[in-house]
Amino acid sequence: MNLAPTFRKSFLVMILLATFSLPAYAQNHTALTPLLVNLSGWQAEKADGMSMSTGGMRMVTANRSYKKGGQELNATIMIGSQAMTMGQMQQMQMETEEVRVKTTTIDGFQISLNYDKQENSGGIMVILGSNQNNTAMFILNFQGMDENQALKLAKKFDWQAMKKSAGKLL
């Protein structure tokens, strides 16, 4: 007995059920990708994203990678259940010979900055908003630059526009 046609039919039925059972936010990553702007002097890949819903949890992401010489950036807007994202940050300041970690507030946004001094890389996380179930954040991972240069680049993204778009998806 050839199971391939039966399998194909079952698979198509599952896809249709999943498609119609997902909430309306399932395709909203397309609303976020335009917020990952071009950076002057940087080569960037096309922004892409993903929308996922499973077991009462959801995640919507938009991503874009940038390169300039030996420097790299990866920008992500992430909205999801607090259990799937990292939730709210605690105020923290830490520095060793190898790393610096700090949280602060910039332009009304809670920011976490992690910098690996030896690797000349790190990440910046900007909390865009949250409610009791979900958190929205902008994350900029960087390589080949110090945290001050990375923070200047992070500020070239419109956090207010991200907050507004993410607020509609929370």
Secondary structure, DSSP 8 states (H G I E B T S, - for coil): ---HHHHHHHHHHHHHHHHHHS-GGGGTHHHHGGGS---TT-EE---EEEEEEETTEEEEEEEEEEEETTEEEEEEEEEEETTTS-------EEE-SSEEEEEEEETTEEEEEEEETTTTEEEEEEEEEE-SSEEEEEEEEEESS-HHHHHHHHTTS-HHHHHHHHHHH-
